[in-house]
């Protein structure tokens, strides 16, 4: 059985970039190593969830995916680095700098290297029965 951690008791992350804090959760840790760091995280993981630290909606997405048998990587973003992470996500998505109307909302779920959506998209595709085939196609589920 896993032990719940109270809010704000995470171990301090190194300032050299993202670090694994346990349970597939990556703490941002200050400065992000440019586009390569976030871009590598998106391309190397079948499912990755970007969310604010302590966000309940991020927790819901993570638990839903775990319930389906997926072990998503979760990147927790601090308030100070939220703008930088969103800018890097926009670059990955191919959105021009002037267009802020298509900013990803947290939690932002990437499946197979592409932005899948947020909590509403994950829940609606799960309810319609379309989520499992999408996860299988991305390589996040084998059975």
Sine and cosine of phi, psi and omega as CSV:
sin_phi,cos_phi,sin_psi,cos_psi,sin_omega,cos_omega
0.00,0.00,0.66,-0.75,0.00,-1.00
-0.99,0.10,0.56,-0.83,0.01,-1.00
-1.00,-0.10,0.76,-0.66,0.01,-1.00
-0.97,0.25,0.66,-0.75,0.06,-1.00
-0.98,-0.18,0.74,-0.67,0.06,-1.00
-0.90,0.44,0.41,-0.91,0.00,-1.00
-0.85,0.52,0.67,-0.75,0.03,-1.00
0.93,0.37,0.53,0.85,0.09,-1.00
-0.87,-0.49,0.37,0.93,0.01,-1.00
-0.94,0.33,0.52,-0.85,0.05,-1.00
-0.92,0.39,0.57,-0.82,-0.01,-1.00
-0.90,0.44,0.69,-0.72,0.01,-1.00
-1.00,0.02,0.41,-0.91,0.03,-1.00
-0.94,0.34,0.34,-0.94,-0.01,-1.00
-1.00,-0.02,0.10,1.00,-0.04,-1.00
-1.00,0.05,0.05,1.00,0.00,-1.00
0.71,-0.71,-0.21,-0.98,-0.03,-1.00
-0.89,0.46,0.61,-0.79,0.03,-1.00
-0.69,-0.73,0.53,-0.85,-0.02,-1.00
-0.98,0.20,0.84,-0.54,-0.04,-1.00
-0.99,-0.17,0.04,1.00,0.00,-1.00
0.95,-0.31,0.50,-0.87,0.04,-1.00
0.89,0.46,0.44,0.90,0.01,-1.00
0.97,0.24,0.22,0.97,0.01,-1.00
-0.99,-0.17,0.78,-0.63,0.01,-1.00
-0.95,-0.32,0.82,-0.57,0.06,-1.00
-1.00,0.01,0.69,-0.72,-0.05,-1.00
-0.86,0.51,-0.73,0.68,0.12,-0.99
0.95,0.32,0.65,0.76,0.09,-1.00
1.00,0.03,-0.85,-0.52,-0.10,-0.99
-0.97,0.25,0.76,-0.65,0.06,-1.00
-1.00,-0.08,0.62,-0.78,-0.11,-0.99
-0.97,0.24,0.73,0.68,0.06,-1.00
0.96,0.29,-0.25,-0.97,-0.06,-1.00
-0.90,0.44,-0.58,0.82,-0.08,-1.00
-0.85,0.52,-0.64,0.77,-0.05,-1.00
-0.91,0.42,-0.81,0.58,-0.01,-1.00
-0.92,0.38,-0.65,0.76,0.01,-1.00
-0.89,0.45,-0.65,0.76,0.05,-1.00
-0.90,0.43,-0.66,0.75,0.02,-1.00
-0.87,0.49,-0.67,0.74,-0.02,-1.00
-0.93,0.38,-0.67,0.74,-0.07,-1.00
-0.98,0.21,-0.44,0.90,-0.07,-1.00
-1.00,0.05,-0.24,0.97,-0.06,-1.00
-0.90,-0.43,0.73,-0.69,0.04,-1.00
-0.89,0.45,-0.64,0.77,0.04,-1.00
-0.69,-0.72,0.81,-0.59,0.08,-1.00
-0.70,-0.71,0.66,-0.75,-0.02,-1.00
-0.90,-0.44,0.85,-0.52,0.11,-0.99
-0.99,-0.15,0.81,-0.58,-0.02,-1.00
-0.47,-0.89,0.29,-0.96,0.06,-1.00
-0.95,0.32,0.52,-0.85,0.02,-1.00
-0.89,0.46,0.82,-0.57,0.02,-1.00
0.99,0.14,0.18,0.98,-0.04,-1.00
-0.96,0.27,0.79,-0.62,-0.03,-1.00
-0.94,0.34,-0.54,0.84,0.01,-1.00
-0.93,0.37,-0.58,0.81,0.07,-1.00
-0.90,0.44,-0.64,0.77,0.02,-1.00
-0.90,0.44,-0.65,0.76,0.02,-1.00
-0.89,0.45,-0.71,0.70,0.01,-1.00
-0.88,0.47,-0.71,0.71,-0.01,-1.00
-0.87,0.49,-0.71,0.70,-0.02,-1.00
-0.92,0.38,-0.60,0.80,0.05,-1.00
-0.89,0.45,-0.73,0.69,0.00,-1.00
-0.91,0.42,-0.64,0.77,0.05,-1.00
-0.91,0.43,-0.58,0.81,0.04,-1.00
-0.90,0.43,-0.46,0.89,0.04,-1.00
-1.00,0.09,-0.15,0.99,0.00,-1.00
0.97,-0.22,0.14,0.99,0.02,-1.00
-1.00,-0.10,0.63,-0.78,0.07,-1.00
-0.94,-0.34,0.99,0.10,-0.09,-1.00
-0.96,0.28,0.54,-0.84,0.17,-0.98
-0.99,0.12,0.69,-0.72,-0.01,-1.00
-0.89,-0.46,0.84,-0.55,0.05,-1.00
-0.98,-0.22,0.94,-0.35,-0.02,-1.00
-1.00,0.00,0.82,-0.57,-0.08,-1.00
-0.97,-0.24,0.76,-0.65,0.10,-0.99
-0.99,0.17,0.37,-0.93,-0.01,-1.00
-0.85,0.53,-0.61,0.79,-0.07,-1.00
-0.91,0.41,-0.52,0.85,-0.07,-1.00
-0.96,-0.29,0.14,0.99,-0.05,-1.00
-0.87,0.50,-0.70,0.71,-0.01,-1.00
-0.88,0.48,-0.67,0.74,0.00,-1.00
-0.91,0.41,-0.65,0.76,0.00,-1.00
-0.92,0.40,-0.68,0.74,0.02,-1.00
-0.88,0.47,-0.66,0.75,0.04,-1.00
-0.88,0.47,-0.66,0.75,0.03,-1.00
-0.92,0.40,-0.63,0.78,0.04,-1.00
-0.91,0.42,-0.61,0.79,0.05,-1.00
-0.89,0.45,-0.63,0.77,0.04,-1.00
-0.90,0.44,-0.65,0.76,0.02,-1.00
-0.90,0.45,-0.64,0.77,-0.02,-1.00
-0.96,0.28,-0.24,0.97,0.00,-1.00
0.99,0.14,0.42,0.91,0.01,-1.00
-1.00,0.02,0.71,-0.71,0.02,-1.00
-0.93,0.36,0.42,-0.91,-0.08,-1.00
-0.89,0.46,-0.55,0.83,-0.05,-1.00
-0.95,0.30,-0.38,0.93,-0.07,-1.00
-1.00,-0.03,0.99,-0.15,-0.02,-1.00
-0.99,-0.13,-0.04,1.00,-0.03,-1.00
-0.95,0.30,-0.31,0.95,-0.02,-1.00
-0.95,-0.30,0.50,0.87,0.02,-1.00
-0.91,0.42,0.70,-0.72,0.04,-1.00
-0.94,0.34,0.66,-0.75,0.05,-1.00
-1.00,-0.10,0.52,-0.85,0.04,-1.00
-1.00,0.03,0.66,-0.75,-0.02,1.00
-0.97,0.25,0.66,-0.76,0.06,-1.00
-0.96,-0.28,0.87,-0.49,-0.06,-1.00
-0.97,-0.25,0.82,-0.57,0.08,-1.00
-0.95,-0.30,0.79,-0.62,0.02,-1.00
-0.83,-0.55,0.84,-0.54,0.02,-1.00
0.90,0.43,0.51,0.86,0.04,-1.00
0.99,0.11,0.04,1.00,-0.01,-1.00
-0.83,-0.56,0.51,-0.86,0.03,-1.00
-0.91,0.42,0.86,-0.52,0.03,-1.00
-1.00,0.00,-0.66,0.75,0.01,-1.00
0.59,-0.81,-0.31,-0.95,-0.01,-1.00
-0.95,-0.31,-0.38,-0.92,-0.05,-1.00
-0.86,0.50,-0.68,0.73,-0.04,-1.00
-0.89,0.45,-0.65,0.76,0.01,-1.00
-0.94,0.35,-0.67,0.74,0.01,-1.00
-0.89,0.46,-0.71,0.70,-0.01,-1.00
-0.92,0.40,-0.68,0.73,-0.04,-1.00
-0.92,0.38,-0.63,0.78,0.04,-1.00
-0.95,0.31,-0.50,0.87,0.06,-1.00
-0.93,0.37,-0.71,0.71,-0.01,-1.00
-0.90,0.43,-0.60,0.80,-0.01,-1.00
-0.98,0.19,-0.16,0.99,0.02,-1.00
1.00,0.06,0.17,0.99,-0.03,-1.00
-1.00,-0.02,-0.23,0.97,-0.12,-0.99
-0.94,0.35,-0.70,0.71,-0.05,-1.00
-0.87,0.49,-0.73,0.68,0.05,-1.00
-0.88,0.48,-0.58,0.82,0.04,-1.00
-0.91,0.41,-0.67,0.74,0.01,-1.00
-0.93,0.38,-0.59,0.81,0.05,-1.00
-0.91,0.41,-0.67,0.75,0.01,-1.00
-0.90,0.44,-0.56,0.83,0.01,-1.00
-0.98,0.20,-0.20,0.98,-0.02,-1.00
1.00,0.02,0.25,0.97,0.01,-1.00
-1.00,0.06,-0.37,0.93,0.04,-1.00
-0.81,-0.59,0.61,-0.79,0.01,-1.00
-0.95,-0.32,-0.44,0.90,-0.05,-1.00
-0.98,-0.21,0.00,0.00,0.00,0.00
